[in-house]
Amino acid sequence: MRVTVTSMNEPGSLALIAGIISNYEANIDDVRMVSHSPDFHDIVFDLGVFDSKHLSAIIADLRQTPVVSNAERVNG
């Protein structure tokens, strides 16, 4: 399942986000970063998760992370 995360552009932010995903025992199958301003990146993750509930828990945790300004599932 695909998730887009908008994060602050600062050292360690990608590692922090990947660590949260790992804590849920989800697999990062693919990742792409797009810089849309000097201060923020959009990071697109393709995740291997157990089900939609599993993904929802990951997104909820990501949204509570200080370096993340938004996290959402990409439909389609």
N, C-alpha and C positions, 0 to 999 in steps of 0.2 A: 504494500500500500504506500502511496506517495504522500509525503508531508512537506509543506513549505514552512520554513522558520525564518523570520526576520530577526537578525541579531545585530548587536552593536559590533562595530569593527574594532576589536581590541584583542591583544594577545591572550590566548588561552580560551577564547569563547567557543571555538569549534571543538576543542578538547572537552570542555565542560558539557556541551550539548551531546557529544558522542558518548560521554560517560553516563549521562542520564539515560540515554537509549540503551546502553549496555547494562545498566542496573536492572532494567526490565527484561533482560535476556532476549532482546530483539536483535535481529541481524541487520546491519547496514549493507544492503546489496549494491547501492550506487549512491553517489553524492555529487552534486554540482553546486558551485558557488557563483553568484552573480552580484557584482557590486553596483548598487544603484545610487550611492552617494558616498562621500568620504567617510561617513560615520556608521553606515549600515550595509549589511550584506543580506541578500536572500539566499538561503541554502535549501536546496531541494534534495530530500532524502527519499530513496526507495527502500522501504523497510520490510523485513520479513517478520511478521507478527502472528500470534496465534489466532486472533479474531478481532472484530471491531472494538470490543470492550477493552482488549489489551491495548490497542492503538489509542483509544480515548484516554486511558490512564497515562500513557506516555505524553500525549499532547497536553493534558492537564498539568503534569509536572513541569513540562517545558515552559508553559505559560507562567509558572511561578518563579522561573529563573531570572535573576536580575539582568542578565545580558540579552534576554529574549524579549523583543517587543511584541511579537505575534507568532503564533504557531497554529497551523490549520491543515486539515486533510484536503488533498487535491482529489476531486472527483473526476472520474473519466479514465 
